[in-house]
Amino acid sequence: MTAASTSLSREGRQVWARVRGVLLILALLVVASIVLALARTGEQHGRLDPRSADRYGSRAVAELLKERGVSTHVVTTLDEATAAAGPDTTLLVTTPDLLTDHQQTVLRDAVDSSGGRTVLLSAGWPSVNILAPGVTAAGPAPITALDPGCSLPEAVRAGAVNLGGERYAVVGDSLADQCYFTDGQPTLVKLEGDAGGDTVLLGSADILFNHRLADEGNASLALQLLGSRNHLVWYLPSLDDPSAAQGRDDADDRAEDEESFLSLIPSGWLWGTLQLFLAAVLAAVWRARRLGPLVMERLPVAIRASEATEGRARLYHRANARDRAAAVLRAATRTRVAPLVGVTTREAHSPDALLPALSTRLAGGGADARDLLFGPAPTDDAALVRLADQLDALEREVRTS
């Protein structure tokens, strides 16, 4: 019992020594992922919320607008946003891409007839075609300080600002002011409306962040675009908005056959899975290099030959492998008697070489030697036992003759 316990404890220590490096790496990856997630969550808390004083909040611009007599009203539903739209109101939509097609259509109809200003932040291909007819998304660009490059009064007064993000292309005969170009495409577009209002597309929201408001001419441009009317409706689209469910069933039915399982998984999860897969591959390569070549080691305990024989016999018996057991017994007997009759070990399993040599040593010429040493497999356990006894008697006779 002591030897077995020592062997098991040693094996446990060896397993722990082999896997502890991999476990440490996985633990570090999990901890790093949690820390990054918490850090990103902290930074994005209250993003573009005029009530938030965080880095990515917009309380600073809201306070500056308040000093200039512009009231700011925060809404989170489409019904509130459309009800508040009017000729004396600026409607700021922080994440237009979050709106469904139905919501975008309702919002477009409301602002077209309101006569006010609509400002769309980072509107991409999911929303720009409906909310800004005549304009298409031309792809993203890095955020950097850009000069106006146009005659729009608000842009000329503001000068260089931090813009980029979504770039736009004006198609058809749409009359539009285009400013702050990057790679030949504007990141600010102003469209005139039919009812006296207008729509402004901003490629990025950086000019509204608390920590970027004092850079370049960001504050000037933000105050001019959002402060042209007495009232500012700050629309923060929400997934909990009841209007998001309207018209979604038909859209889901149309897209059901087109969506795949991977399209429903957030990109962050796919990227995390890829990182874990690469980590597992690197860990496997690392462990494989540490294993090195095979090394012969002595067994931790000595096993008696009789115990090994009994164990193998039990396995043969459990599997009903009488043919295999008989073959082993016959091969062992041939190997032992061959040197006694002058036959080499290599020729011990050849009937033509072994049987003639045995016939000269056995009484009666060894007529039964062929069946004993090279015969068919026993049909039952009793026949196997008889074969073992007969082989033992044959070997004794050869040794004594």
Secondary structure, 3 states (H helix, E strand, C coil): CHHHHHHHHHHHHHHHHHHHHHHHHHHHHHHHHHHHHHHHHHHHCCCCCCCCCCCCCCHHHHHHHHHCCCEEEEECCHHHHHHHCCCCEEEEECCHHHCCHHHHHHHHHHHHHHCCEEEEECCCCCCHHHHCCCEEEEEEEEEEEECCCCCCHHHHHHCCEEEEEEEEEECCCCCEEEEEEECCEEEEEEEECCCCCEEEEECCCHHHCCCCCCCCCHHHHHHHHHCCCCEEEEECCCCCCHHHHCCHHHHHHHHCCCCCCHHHCCHHHHHHHHHHHHHHHHHHHHHHHHHCCCCCCCCCCCCCHHHHHHHHHHHHHHCCCHHHHHHHHHHHHHHHHCHHHCCCCCCCCCHHHHHHHHHCCCHHHCCCHHHHHHCCCCCCHHHHHHHHHHHHHHHHHHHHC
